[in-house]
Amino acid sequence: MRYKQITLSEVAKKAGVSTTTASMILSRRSGVSFSKETVERVERIARETGYSASRKHRMQTGTFPTVLIVCPNISNHYYSRIVQAIQQEADANHYSTLVYTHYRDIAKESECVQMALDFGIKGLLFATMPNNVKLLEEINERIPVVVIGDRDNQAALDTVELNDYGAGAMLAEHLSSLGHRRIAFISSSLGEQFAMRQRRLTGLRETFSRKDPTSSVVVYSHTVTPREELADIDLEYNIGYRLTTSCIQEKPDVTAFVAVNDSVAAGVMDAILSRGFKIPEDYSVCGCDNTSTSRYKFASITTVEHQLEEKGRYAFHILQKRMSGKTADRIMRVEYPNRLMERKSTGPVRKHARNAPFS
């Protein structure tokens, strides 16, 4: 019998209940109760669509070992590169993968973890630090969990680490050597759950301060809601463009921009060029992560190489060992070194062409 490829969320929508409710009913969760009418409706729709007999059965039998990759979104080149590297490694080792995007919605992140328990997922791989670390530490006792995150995190989870402080410091050293002293840091959300971005900023600021106490770093950021992140596939670029436009108008002394990532840096560059300025003659621009955006010939963005593909592949390698029980109990932490990729978007500080037109 051939079953339809239908998701749990689709079953829930047809039944008029939440995904969590549908999950609890179909997995026969103990300790919770729903009305007889609700249970019958969810089960009927699951039967009619072939849901329960398809995906859930294959995952739980163990003949179809599945890893769940969890990330904020896949429109950001940072995450898409990590996810694809994980999938390549999983495929080579005869594992299936599912990708869950939560758009930084804490409730959705927790929901995906519960779904992993309900449907026999063999391992969880987070492409960034989870919001609810304690929950993941508890789940790790039942399902292996590996995280790609910042070296300064204190989570009791296997982690392939990024040195975000070092990335910010590296860019500060580079710009300082070119004579820049007035820097703008352009970023999407910088709240508590974005510790990795904050450490990039801290590394940038502290290194500039150490090199020259008279230097300054001004921050322009926009707090993104989960709905915004879901709705706008070009969100990072648009944030870079909009915030840079404001900065140019408000901070004429700025000579260099550091973007939190390469997608934001692309928006920064277009904002500068659209206002009649030149790069790097008038403004230097740096990104971070060395995604494909930074390597395009027309962009050629100075950035920091984070070896994203290598991190993704090695994260799966750790997870595979955990799933097969071939590793010791101790937490594994692996860090890859950063590397500055100097390109055409940065140059010696020069006096602004302040008469350039503003539109």
Helices and strands as residue ranges (DSSP letters): H 8-15, H 19-26, H 36-49, H 51-51, I 52-56, H 57-61, E 66-71, H 77-92, E 96-101, H 106-118, E 123-126, H 133-139, E 145-150, E 158-162, H 164-177, E 182-187, H 195-211, E 216-221, H 226-231, H 235-250, E 256-259, H 262-274, E 284-286, H 292-295, E 303-305, H 308-324, E 333-335, E 339-341
